[in-house]
Amino acid sequence: MRPGEPSRGPVAKEVGVAQRKPLEPAEPVRPPDEGEPADPPQPSGPAGATGPTGPARTSRPAQQGRGRPPMSERRRSLMRLEIARAAVKLFRAKGVAATTGDDIAGAIGISARTLWRYFPTKESCVRPLLTGSLETLAAALRDCPPGAGLLAHLERVGIFADRETLGTEPIADLVRMTRTEPALRTVWLDVHHAAEEVFAEIIAERVGAAPGDLAVRMQAAVLNAALRVAAEEHARALAQSSDPPPLGAVLRTALTAAAPALPAFAPAPEPDTRPRTDAGTGT
C-alpha cells in the first residue's frame, strides 16, 4: 500500500451512502505572508452575461486582501509529503524534542509560516506518511464485490503483492519511533482511530446497518488492529532481521488471522454440486 495518496471526501451521513471520509484533517487556516502579491480582482455575475459597463463577469466573488494563487490539490499533497519526509529525517537524527518547526521548514527551503499552513504541530507533520496505505486499503474495501471473500479480493487487486513501501520510504523508521516517542505515538494512534471510523462506514454499507452499530464497530476495530499490528511487526522485522518478510506477506498473515471476525467480508458459500438423491429410493 502506498503512502501519501490524497485523502477521501466527507463522511457518509446515512446507511447505504458510499461517501468517503478523510483520514487526514483539514489543513490549518493561516493568514498570508506579509508582502505576498495581491490576487487580481475577480469579476462576479452570471457566466456569459454582458452589461453596459464592460465584458461578462464570472460567478466567482472578488477576493479581499493579499494571497498567492491557489495551489492544486496534487501540489499540496506533494508538499505535505516532502514536509513529512524531512520531519522524519530530523526526528531520527535529533529526536522529536530537539527538532523545531524552523528546522523542518529550513530542511526543504520554506518558511516556518508556510509550514504551519500545512500542519498545526511539528509532530503532525509526519501524518501523510501514515495515512496513504490505509487509504489504499480503504479504497480496495469499498470496491470489494458482495460475496467476495476479503483475502481473495485483496489478493486479486494486488494488496498482498511483494512491496517494500516501509523499506523505501521513511515509514518504517517512523513506525518504530512511535514506540519511544509519545507525541509520535499519539499521531499514529489518531491516524488509526480515524481509519477505524472509515472502515465502520464501509462495513455498515455492506451489511445494511448503522456505522455506530456495535457489531459493525467491532469488525472495524478488528480490521484496524490487524493493519496496525502488521505495520508495526514489519517495521520491527526490517530493523532486526537480515531477511525480513515482505510487507505483503505480513499483511496477509495478519488479515488471515482477523478474517473469521469479519463476517461482512465473508465469501459467499460454495454451491452444493453433489448429485441429488431420491429420499425414498436412495438413488
QUIMO-V232111 format. One record per backbone hydrogen bond with DSSP energy under -0.5 kcal/mol. NH is the residue of the N-H (numbers start at 1). CO is the residue of the C=O. Records with the same first field share a line. If there is no record, write none. Layout:
NH=CO ; CO
//
This chain:
4=128
5=2
17=14
18=16
19=17
30=28
36=33
43=41
49=46
51=54
54=51
67=37
76=72
77=73
78=74
79=75
80=76
81=77
82=78
83=79
84=80
85=81
86=82
87=83
88=84
89=85
90=86
91=87
92=88
93=89
94=90
95=90 ; 91
99=95 ; 96
104=100
105=101
106=102
107=103
108=104 ; 105
109=106
110=105
115=111
116=112
117=113 ; 114
118=114 ; 115
119=115
125=122
126=123
127=124
129=126
130=126 ; 127
131=127
132=128
135=131
136=132
137=133
138=134
139=135
140=136
141=137
142=138
143=139
144=141
148=145
150=265
153=149
154=150
155=151
156=152
157=153
158=155
159=154
160=154
161=158
163=161
167=164
168=164
169=165
172=166 ; 169
174=170
175=171
176=172
177=173
178=174
179=176
180=177
181=177
182=180
184=181
185=181
186=182
187=183
188=184
189=185
190=186
191=187
192=188
193=189
194=190
195=191
196=192
197=193
198=194
199=195
200=196
201=197
202=198
203=199
204=200
205=201
206=202
207=203
208=204
209=204
213=210
217=213
218=214
219=215
220=216
221=217
222=218
223=219
224=220
225=221
226=222
227=223
228=224
229=225
230=226
231=227
232=228
233=229
234=230
235=231
236=232
237=233
238=234
239=235
240=236
241=237
247=163
250=246
251=247
252=248
253=249
254=250
255=251
256=252
257=253
258=254
259=255
260=256
261=258
262=259
265=262
266=263
268=147
273=271
282=278
//
